[in-house]
Amino acid sequence: MTELSITLLTERPADDAAIERLVARTFGPGRYARTAYRLREGNPHRRDLSFTAYIGTMLVGSVRLTPILIGEAPALLLGPLTVEPPFRSHGIGRRLVERALAAAKADGANLLLLVGDEPYYGRMGFKRVPHGQVTLPGPVDPARVLVCTLDDTPVEAVRGPVRKGFAEVA
């Protein structure tokens, strides 16, 4: 198989419509009922920490980071992460997440949360939060609540209610 030439870029306002179409195709209308969507709704993502993946001029992937609080600790919510189905299994999602983690760390963030699959995200440093340590504003499978600490903070120290965070993370 030939290697795809992927370009990762910081998200731009001009990407918004294409990202929304991609998210609609990959997550469908059910995305509005998800707990993570409740945290993003009315809570602008950090465009400077969000990235797109292009093959030529075609947008094939996107990841966004949105400010949240876990207890009183500033954090970032990773997601949605989405890749066009024909381009999955080429490492695009991993590359987008790694770029977002590096940008978040450079910006001074030390805590990211997501609701996702531990086998996939665990390879990028995310760990399951022990059951009951964090509460989200809606139903969620506790086995899918994952965090990545970008400093020495142990996962066991991450606790409290998760809510929208409008303040700067750094």
Residue, then its C-alpha position, 0 to 999 in steps of 0.5 A: m500500500t502506498e503511503l498517503s501524503i497527509t497535511l495537518l493544519t491548525e483549524r481555520p474558520a474556513d474549515d467550519a462547514a467541511i468539519e460540520r459535514l464530516v462530523a454529521r456523516t461520521f456521527g449522525p444526528g445522535r451526536y446531539a444526545r451525547t454527553a460530550y456534546r453537552l459540554r461543547e454546546g455553547n462552549p467554543h473550542r480552542r481553534d488554536l489547539s484544534f487540527t485538520a487533516y488534508i489529503g491534497t485539498m480534501l479535508v479527511g479528518s479533524v480533532r477539536l479541544t474545548p475548555i472544561l473544568i474537572g472539579e476546579a482544575p482547568a482541562l480540555l475536552l478532546g473531541p470530536l475526533t473524526v476521519e473520513p471512513p475511506f481513510r481510516s486505518h492510515g494513522i490519521g486519527r492518531r496523528l491528529v490526537e498527537r498533534a493536539l496533545a503536543a499543542a495543548k502541552a505547549d500551551g500549558a495545559n496538563l489535563l485532557l478528558l475524553v469519552g472514548d475507547e481505551p484500547y485506541y486512546g490508551r496508545m496515546g497516553f489516555k487512561r481510564v478514570p477510576h469509577g466515581q471520581v468524575t461526574l459528567p452532565g449526562p449518562v456515560d459509560p464509566a469505562r469510556v471516561l479517559v484522561c491524559t495528564l501531561d504532567d506528573t499528576p496521577v490519574e487518581a488525583v483527577r476528580g470532581p464534576v466535569r463542566k464547561g470551562f470558559a477560562e483560558v487553560a494556561 
